[in-house]
């Protein structure tokens, strides 16, 4: 089988395609024939050794995938060969066949193709956990989202709107904001053309933001924090802007607001039942057409460098998916 491998830390150009033997499932496991493996921003970090997870070499990137069940291990019940499934692995999905614990599988609704299903876990799972468990977003509250046109941002736009939030999409161009509006955003801020803090103050009539969803970090963070409402919740999701900001803690005191970390992978490990409930709710929304799971690009695995560039240069509007 074909696999994209990282043999040492470095840029995407250092990855290599290789032929490996087909895997066999152990007890409680299945083999999934992968048709689509989704990239996330942390995939640009894990191959450089700059992510909290550091797999042993050689490893495959991509944390999530979709395809069909190709083999079933001893003791696995409730699944059959040929069923369409998706799974979150943490890493290792960028290969034609992967071994997955049966308990990690979810069925793919007919309304979603494999590229859409492959991108549901990390971005939508993170948005679900962030907005439900961490922010406890209430209907009618104001939710501002930085980087609202990327995979993480669009997921938060959709989930926030479905939960009844008043969604303010913040992005760096009119084209990106138009995409966020298509996915349910109510208000728009182009922070490349207008001052973020002043715009958030204007759109909230001076009251401030109840929940801020930030997968970007960098220079936008302090302006966003200064825009929080009393008892607002600032969700720290990631640092796609490249820089981890240094937050003036006096702002938390003056605003009476919270900084809350959103570490979805650890949430899955520590609270599997809550994660399962989130995913069941998410898949119900997907089956009902309430979630669009926008795919920016479907790129054959042989062109992985192109796919990584879209993520690393922040050009992706939605998910970037490697196909097999």
C-alpha positions as a Markdown table, in Angstrom:
| # | Residue | x | y | z |
|---|---|---|---|---|
| 1 | Unk | 0.0 | 0.0 | 0.0 |
| 2 | Unk | 1.0 | 3.6 | -0.5 |
| 3 | Unk | 1.9 | 5.8 | 2.5 |
| 4 | Unk | 3.1 | 9.3 | 3.0 |
| 5 | Unk | 5.9 | 9.2 | 5.6 |
| 6 | Unk | 7.9 | 11.5 | 7.8 |
| 7 | Unk | 11.4 | 10.1 | 8.4 |
| 8 | Unk | 12.8 | 13.2 | 10.2 |
| 9 | Unk | 11.5 | 16.6 | 11.3 |
| 10 | Unk | 11.4 | 19.2 | 8.6 |
| 11 | Unk | 9.3 | 20.9 | 5.9 |
| 12 | Unk | 6.7 | 19.1 | 3.8 |
| 13 | Unk | 9.2 | 18.8 | 1.0 |
| 14 | Unk | 11.1 | 16.3 | 3.1 |
| 15 | Unk | 8.1 | 13.9 | 3.3 |
| 16 | Unk | 8.2 | 10.9 | 1.0 |
| 17 | Unk | 5.8 | 8.4 | -0.5 |
| 18 | Unk | 6.6 | 4.8 | 0.2 |
| 19 | Unk | 5.2 | 1.3 | -0.5 |
| 20 | Unk | 4.4 | -0.6 | 2.7 |
| 21 | Unk | 2.8 | -4.1 | 3.4 |
| 22 | Unk | -0.9 | -4.0 | 4.0 |
| 23 | Unk | -1.7 | -4.0 | 7.7 |
| 24 | Unk | -3.8 | -6.6 | 9.5 |
| 25 | Unk | -6.3 | -5.8 | 12.3 |
| 26 | Unk | -5.7 | -7.1 | 15.8 |
| 27 | Unk | -8.4 | -7.9 | 18.3 |
| 28 | Unk | -10.9 | -5.0 | 18.6 |
| 29 | Unk | -9.6 | -3.4 | 15.4 |
| 30 | Unk | -10.6 | -2.9 | 11.8 |
| 31 | Unk | -8.6 | -1.9 | 8.7 |
| 32 | Unk | -10.0 | 1.1 | 6.8 |
| 33 | Unk | -9.3 | 1.5 | 3.1 |
| 34 | Unk | -8.7 | 5.3 | 3.1 |
| 35 | Unk | -10.1 | 7.4 | 0.3 |
| 36 | Unk | -9.6 | 10.8 | 1.9 |
| 37 | Unk | -7.3 | 12.0 | 4.7 |
| 38 | Unk | -7.8 | 15.6 | 6.0 |
| 39 | Unk | -5.0 | 18.0 | 6.8 |
| 40 | Unk | -5.1 | 20.5 | 9.7 |
| 41 | Unk | -2.8 | 23.3 | 10.7 |
| 42 | Unk | -1.1 | 21.1 | 13.3 |
| 43 | Unk | 0.0 | 18.8 | 10.5 |
| 44 | Unk | 2.4 | 21.6 | 9.5 |
| 45 | Unk | 3.8 | 21.5 | 13.0 |
| 46 | Unk | 4.0 | 17.8 | 13.8 |
| 47 | Unk | 6.3 | 17.1 | 10.8 |
| 48 | Unk | 8.7 | 19.8 | 12.1 |
| 49 | Unk | 8.6 | 18.6 | 15.7 |
| 50 | Unk | 6.8 | 21.7 | 16.9 |
| 51 | Unk | 3.6 | 20.0 | 18.1 |
| 52 | Unk | 2.8 | 18.5 | 21.6 |
| 53 | Unk | 2.5 | 15.1 | 20.0 |
| 54 | Unk | 5.9 | 13.7 | 18.7 |
| 55 | Unk | 5.4 | 10.3 | 17.1 |
| 56 | Unk | 8.3 | 7.9 | 16.5 |
| 57 | Unk | 9.8 | 7.8 | 13.0 |
| 58 | Unk | 8.7 | 7.0 | 10.5 |
| 59 | Unk | 5.1 | 8.1 | 10.8 |
| 60 | Unk | 2.3 | 9.3 | 8.5 |
| 61 | Unk | 0.7 | 12.7 | 9.1 |
| 62 | Unk | -3.1 | 13.4 | 9.0 |
| 63 | Unk | -5.2 | 12.9 | 12.1 |
| 64 | Unk | -8.6 | 12.0 | 10.4 |
| 65 | Unk | -9.7 | 10.0 | 7.5 |
| 66 | Unk | -12.7 | 8.4 | 5.8 |
| 67 | Unk | -13.1 | 5.3 | 3.6 |
| 68 | Unk | -14.5 | 1.8 | 3.8 |
| 69 | Unk | -13.9 | -1.1 | 6.1 |
| 70 | Unk | -11.5 | -3.6 | 4.4 |
| 71 | Unk | -10.9 | -6.1 | 7.2 |
| 72 | Unk | -12.3 | -6.8 | 10.7 |
| 73 | Unk | -10.4 | -8.1 | 13.7 |
| 74 | Unk | -11.3 | -10.6 | 16.3 |
| 75 | Unk | -14.1 | -9.6 | 18.7 |
| 76 | Unk | -15.4 | -6.7 | 16.6 |
| 77 | Unk | -19.2 | -6.7 | 16.3 |
| 78 | Unk | -21.7 | -4.2 | 14.7 |
| 79 | Unk | -19.5 | -3.5 | 11.7 |
| 80 | Unk | -19.3 | -5.1 | 8.2 |
| 81 | Unk | -16.8 | -5.0 | 5.4 |
| 82 | Unk | -17.6 | -2.3 | 2.9 |
| 83 | Unk | -19.3 | 0.1 | 5.3 |
| 84 | Unk | -18.4 | 3.7 | 4.9 |
| 85 | Unk | -16.7 | 5.1 | 8.0 |
| 86 | Unk | -14.6 | 7.9 | 9.3 |
| 87 | Unk | -12.2 | 8.0 | 12.2 |
| 88 | Unk | -9.9 | 10.2 | 14.2 |
| 89 | Unk | -6.4 | 8.7 | 14.8 |
| 90 | Unk | -4.3 | 11.6 | 16.1 |
| 91 | Unk | -1.8 | 11.0 | 13.3 |
| 92 | Unk | -1.0 | 8.3 | 10.8 |
| 93 | Unk | -4.0 | 8.5 | 8.4 |
| 94 | Unk | -2.1 | 9.5 | 5.2 |
| 95 | Unk | -1.9 | 6.0 | 3.9 |
| 96 | Unk | -4.1 | 3.8 | 1.7 |
| 97 | Unk | -5.0 | 1.5 | 4.6 |
| 98 | Unk | -4.9 | 2.2 | 8.4 |
| 99 | Unk | -5.7 | 0.1 | 11.5 |
| 100 | Unk | -8.3 | 1.8 | 13.6 |
| 101 | Unk | -9.8 | 0.7 | 17.0 |
| 102 | Unk | -13.5 | -0.2 | 16.3 |
| 103 | Unk | -14.6 | 2.1 | 19.1 |
| 104 | Unk | -13.1 | 5.1 | 17.2 |
| 105 | Unk | -15.2 | 4.6 | 14.1 |
| 106 | Unk | -18.3 | 6.5 | 13.1 |
| 107 | Unk | -20.6 | 5.8 | 10.2 |
| 108 | Unk | -20.7 | 8.3 | 7.4 |
| 109 | Unk | -24.1 | 9.7 | 6.5 |
| 110 | Unk | -25.1 | 9.2 | 2.8 |
| 111 | Unk | -25.4 | 12.9 | 2.5 |
| 112 | Unk | -21.6 | 13.4 | 3.0 |
| 113 | Unk | -18.9 | 12.3 | 0.6 |
| 114 | Unk | -15.7 | 10.9 | 2.0 |
| 115 | Unk | -13.7 | 14.2 | 1.6 |
| 116 | Unk | -16.3 | 16.0 | 3.7 |
| 117 | Unk | -16.5 | 13.2 | 6.3 |
| 118 | Unk | -12.7 | 13.1 | 6.7 |
| 119 | Unk | -12.7 | 16.7 | 7.8 |
| 120 | Unk | -15.4 | 16.5 | 10.4 |
| 121 | Unk | -13.5 | 15.4 | 13.5 |
| 122 | Unk | -10.8 | 17.9 | 14.3 |
| 123 | Unk | -12.3 | 21.2 | 13.2 |
| 124 | Unk | -16.0 | 20.4 | 14.0 |
| 125 | Unk | -15.1 | 18.3 | 17.0 |
| 126 | Unk | -13.0 | 21.2 | 18.4 |
| 127 | Unk | -15.8 | 23.7 | 17.7 |
| 128 | Unk | -18.3 | 21.5 | 19.4 |
| 129 | Unk | -16.1 | 21.0 | 22.5 |
| 130 | Unk | -15.1 | 24.6 | 22.6 |
| 131 | Unk | -18.5 | 26.2 | 22.2 |
| 132 | Unk | -20.4 | 23.6 | 24.3 |
| 133 | Unk | -18.2 | 22.3 | 27.1 |
| 134 | Unk | -15.7 | 25.2 | 27.4 |
| 135 | Unk | -17.7 | 28.3 | 26.5 |
| 136 | Unk | -21.2 | 27.0 | 27.3 |
| 137 | Unk | -22.5 | 29.3 | 24.6 |
| 138 | Unk | -26.1 | 30.4 | 25.1 |
| 139 | Unk | -28.6 | 31.3 | 22.5 |
| 140 | Unk | -28.5 | 35.0 | 21.8 |
| 141 | Unk | -24.9 | 35.5 | 23.0 |
| 142 | Unk | -22.4 | 37.2 | 20.7 |
| 143 | Unk | -19.7 | 35.0 | 19.3 |
| 144 | Unk | -16.8 | 36.4 | 17.4 |
| 145 | Unk | -14.5 | 34.1 | 15.4 |
| 146 | Unk | -11.0 | 34.9 | 14.2 |
| 147 | Unk | -9.8 | 33.3 | 11.0 |
| 148 | Unk | -13.5 | 32.6 | 10.2 |
| 149 | Unk | -12.9 | 31.3 | 6.6 |
| 150 | Unk | -10.4 | 28.5 | 7.5 |
| 151 | Unk | -11.4 | 25.0 | 8.3 |
| 152 | Unk | -11.4 | 25.7 | 12.1 |
| 153 | Unk | -13.2 | 29.0 | 11.7 |
| 154 | Unk | -15.9 | 27.8 | 9.3 |
| 155 | Unk | -16.7 | 24.9 | 11.6 |
| 156 | Unk | -17.1 | 27.4 | 14.5 |
| 157 | Unk | -19.3 | 29.7 | 12.4 |
| 158 | Unk | -21.6 | 26.8 | 11.6 |
| 159 | Unk | -21.7 | 25.3 | 15.1 |
| 160 | Unk | -22.1 | 28.7 | 16.7 |
| 161 | Unk | -25.1 | 29.6 | 14.5 |
| 162 | Unk | -26.7 | 26.2 | 15.1 |
| 163 | Unk | -26.4 | 26.8 | 18.9 |
| 164 | Unk | -28.2 | 30.1 | 18.5 |
| 165 | Unk | -25.2 | 32.5 | 18.8 |
| 166 | Unk | -25.0 | 35.8 | 17.0 |
| 167 | Unk | -21.9 | 35.1 | 14.9 |
| 168 | Unk | -19.4 | 37.8 | 13.9 |
| 169 | Unk | -17.0 | 36.4 | 11.4 |
| 170 | Unk | -13.5 | 38.0 | 11.4 |
| 171 | Unk | -11.2 | 37.3 | 8.4 |
| 172 | Unk | -8.6 | 39.0 | 6.2 |
| 173 | Unk | -10.6 | 39.6 | 2.9 |
| 174 | Unk | -14.0 | 40.2 | 1.6 |
| 175 | Unk | -13.9 | 37.0 | -0.3 |
| 176 | Unk | -13.2 | 35.0 | 2.9 |
| 177 | Unk | -16.0 | 36.8 | 4.7 |
| 178 | Unk | -18.4 | 36.1 | 1.9 |
| 179 | Unk | -17.7 | 32.4 | 2.5 |
| 180 | Unk | -18.3 | 32.8 | 6.2 |
| 181 | Unk | -21.6 | 34.5 | 5.5 |
| 182 | Unk | -22.7 | 31.5 | 3.3 |
| 183 | Unk | -22.0 | 29.3 | 6.3 |
| 184 | Unk | -24.2 | 31.2 | 8.7 |
| 185 | Unk | -22.3 | 34.3 | 10.0 |
| 186 | Unk | -24.5 | 37.3 | 10.8 |
| 187 | Unk | -21.9 | 40.1 | 10.9 |
| 188 | Unk | -18.5 | 40.6 | 9.1 |
| 189 | Unk | -15.2 | 42.2 | 10.0 |
| 190 | Unk | -12.3 | 42.5 | 7.5 |
| 191 | Unk | -9.4 | 42.9 | 9.9 |
| 192 | Unk | -7.0 | 43.6 | 7.1 |
| 193 | Unk | -9.0 | 46.7 | 6.2 |
| 194 | Unk | -10.5 | 47.8 | 9.5 |
| 195 | Unk | -9.5 | 48.0 | 13.2 |
| 196 | Unk | -10.6 | 44.8 | 14.9 |
| 197 | Unk | -11.2 | 46.3 | 18.3 |
| 198 | Unk | -13.1 | 49.3 | 17.0 |
| 199 | Unk | -15.3 | 47.1 | 14.8 |
| 200 | Unk | -16.2 | 44.7 | 17.5 |
| 201 | Unk | -17.1 | 47.6 | 19.8 |
| 202 | Unk | -19.3 | 49.1 | 17.1 |
| 203 | Unk | -21.1 | 45.8 | 16.3 |
| 204 | Unk | -21.8 | 45.1 | 19.9 |
| 205 | Unk | -22.8 | 48.8 | 20.7 |
| 206 | Unk | -20.0 | 49.0 | 23.1 |
| 207 | Unk | -21.0 | 46.0 | 25.2 |
| 208 | Unk | -18.3 | 43.6 | 24.0 |
| 209 | Unk | -18.1 | 40.0 | 22.9 |
| 210 | Unk | -19.5 | 37.2 | 25.0 |
| 211 | Unk | -17.4 | 34.4 | 23.4 |
| 212 | Unk | -14.3 | 34.8 | 21.3 |
| 213 | Unk | -13.1 | 31.7 | 19.3 |
| 214 | Unk | -9.4 | 32.1 | 18.4 |
| 215 | Unk | -7.6 | 29.6 | 16.3 |
| 216 | Unk | -5.2 | 32.3 | 15.0 |
| 217 | Unk | -3.4 | 33.9 | 18.0 |
| 218 | Unk | -0.6 | 36.3 | 17.0 |
| 219 | Unk | -1.1 | 40.1 | 16.9 |
| 220 | Unk | -4.9 | 39.8 | 16.8 |
| 221 | Unk | -5.1 | 38.3 | 20.3 |
| 222 | Unk | -4.7 | 41.4 | 22.5 |
| 223 | Unk | -7.2 | 43.5 | 20.4 |
| 224 | Unk | -9.7 | 40.7 | 20.6 |
| 225 | Unk | -9.2 | 40.3 | 24.4 |
| 226 | Unk | -9.7 | 44.0 | 24.9 |
| 227 | Unk | -13.1 | 43.6 | 23.1 |
| 228 | Unk | -14.5 | 41.1 | 25.6 |
| 229 | Unk | -17.7 | 41.7 | 27.5 |
| 230 | Unk | -18.0 | 41.4 | 31.3 |
| 231 | Unk | -17.7 | 37.7 | 32.1 |
| 232 | Unk | -16.8 | 36.9 | 28.5 |
| 233 | Unk | -15.0 | 33.7 | 27.6 |
| 234 | Unk | -12.0 | 33.8 | 25.3 |
| 235 | Unk | -11.3 | 30.4 | 23.8 |
| 236 | Unk | -7.7 | 29.7 | 23.0 |
| 237 | Unk | -7.9 | 27.2 | 20.1 |
| 238 | Unk | -4.6 | 27.4 | 18.2 |
| 239 | Unk | -1.9 | 29.6 | 16.8 |
| 240 | Unk | -2.3 | 29.6 | 13.0 |
| 241 | Unk | -0.9 | 33.1 | 12.9 |
| 242 | Unk | 2.4 | 31.6 | 13.9 |
| 243 | Unk | 3.1 | 33.5 | 17.1 |
| 244 | Unk | 1.9 | 32.5 | 20.6 |
| 245 | Unk | 0.7 | 35.9 | 22.1 |
| 246 | Unk | 1.8 | 37.2 | 25.5 |
| 247 | Unk | -1.4 | 38.2 | 27.2 |
| 248 | Unk | -1.5 | 41.2 | 29.7 |
| 249 | Unk | -3.3 | 39.5 | 32.6 |
| 250 | Unk | -4.6 | 42.8 | 34.0 |
| 251 | Unk | -7.1 | 42.7 | 31.1 |
| 252 | Unk | -8.7 | 39.6 | 32.6 |
| 253 | Unk | -9.1 | 41.4 | 35.9 |
| 254 | Unk | -10.6 | 44.6 | 34.3 |
| 255 | Unk | -12.9 | 42.7 | 32.1 |
| 256 | Unk | -13.9 | 40.0 | 34.6 |
| 257 | Unk | -13.5 | 37.6 | 31.7 |
| 258 | Unk | -11.9 | 34.2 | 31.3 |
| 259 | Unk | -9.2 | 32.7 | 29.1 |
| 260 | Unk | -10.2 | 29.0 | 28.4 |
| 261 | Unk | -8.0 | 26.5 | 26.6 |
| 262 | Unk | -9.6 | 24.2 | 24.1 |
| 263 | Unk | -7.6 | 21.0 | 23.8 |
| 264 | Unk | -9.9 | 18.7 | 21.9 |
| 265 | Unk | -7.6 | 15.7 | 21.6 |
| 266 | Unk | -7.2 | 15.6 | 25.4 |
| 267 | Unk | -10.9 | 16.0 | 25.9 |
| 268 | Unk | -11.5 | 13.0 | 23.7 |
| 269 | Unk | -9.1 | 10.9 | 25.8 |
| 270 | Unk | -10.4 | 12.1 | 29.2 |
| 271 | Unk | -14.1 | 12.3 | 28.4 |
| 272 | Unk | -15.0 | 9.8 | 25.7 |
| 273 | Unk | -18.7 | 9.7 | 26.6 |
| 274 | Unk | -19.1 | 13.4 | 26.2 |
| 275 | Unk | -17.1 | 13.3 | 22.9 |
| 276 | Unk | -19.4 | 10.5 | 21.6 |
| 277 | Unk | -22.4 | 12.7 | 22.4 |
| 278 | Unk | -20.9 | 15.6 | 20.6 |
| 279 | Unk | -20.1 | 13.5 | 17.5 |
| 280 | Unk | -23.6 | 11.9 | 17.5 |
| 281 | Unk | -25.1 | 15.4 | 17.6 |
| 282 | Unk | -22.7 | 16.6 | 14.9 |
| 283 | Unk | -23.5 | 13.7 | 12.6 |
| 284 | Unk | -27.2 | 14.3 | 13.1 |
| 285 | Unk | -26.7 | 17.9 | 11.9 |
| 286 | Unk | -24.6 | 16.6 | 9.0 |
| 287 | Unk | -27.3 | 14.1 | 7.9 |
| 288 | Unk | -29.9 | 16.8 | 8.1 |
| 289 | Unk | -27.9 | 19.2 | 5.9 |
| 290 | Unk | -27.3 | 21.7 | 8.6 |
| 291 | Unk | -23.5 | 21.4 | 8.3 |
| 292 | Unk | -21.9 | 21.9 | 4.9 |
| 293 | Unk | -18.4 | 20.6 | 5.8 |
| 294 | Unk | -16.8 | 22.8 | 3.1 |
| 295 | Unk | -13.8 | 21.3 | 1.3 |
| 296 | Unk | -11.5 | 23.9 | -0.2 |
| 297 | Unk | -9.3 | 21.4 | -2.2 |
| 298 | Unk | -9.2 | 17.6 | -2.8 |
| 299 | Unk | -5.6 | 16.9 | -3.7 |
| 300 | Unk | -4.1 | 13.5 | -4.7 |
| 301 | Unk | -1.6 | 12.4 | -2.1 |
| 302 | Unk | 1.2 | 12.5 | -4.7 |
| 303 | Unk | 0.8 | 16.3 | -4.6 |
| 304 | Unk | 1.1 | 16.6 | -0.8 |
| 305 | Unk | 3.5 | 19.6 | -1.1 |
| 306 | Unk | 0.8 | 21.7 | -2.7 |
| 307 | Unk | -1.7 | 20.7 | -0.1 |
| 308 | Unk | 0.7 | 21.6 | 2.8 |
| 309 | Unk | 1.3 | 25.0 | 1.1 |
| 310 | Unk | -2.4 | 25.8 | 1.2 |
| 311 | Unk | -2.5 | 25.2 | 4.9 |
| 312 | Unk | 0.9 | 26.8 | 5.8 |
| 313 | Unk | 0.3 | 29.9 | 3.8 |
| 314 | Unk | -3.3 | 30.3 | 5.2 |
| 315 | Unk | -4.8 | 30.2 | 1.7 |
| 316 | Unk | -7.3 | 27.4 | 2.5 |
| 317 | Unk | -11.0 | 28.4 | 2.8 |
| 318 | Unk | -12.3 | 25.2 | 4.4 |
| 319 | Unk | -10.6 | 21.9 | 4.6 |
| 320 | Unk | -7.7 | 20.6 | 2.5 |
| 321 | Unk | -8.0 | 16.8 | 1.9 |
| 322 | Unk | -5.5 | 14.3 | 0.5 |
| 323 | Unk | -7.1 | 11.7 | -1.7 |
| 324 | Unk | -6.1 | 8.1 | -2.5 |
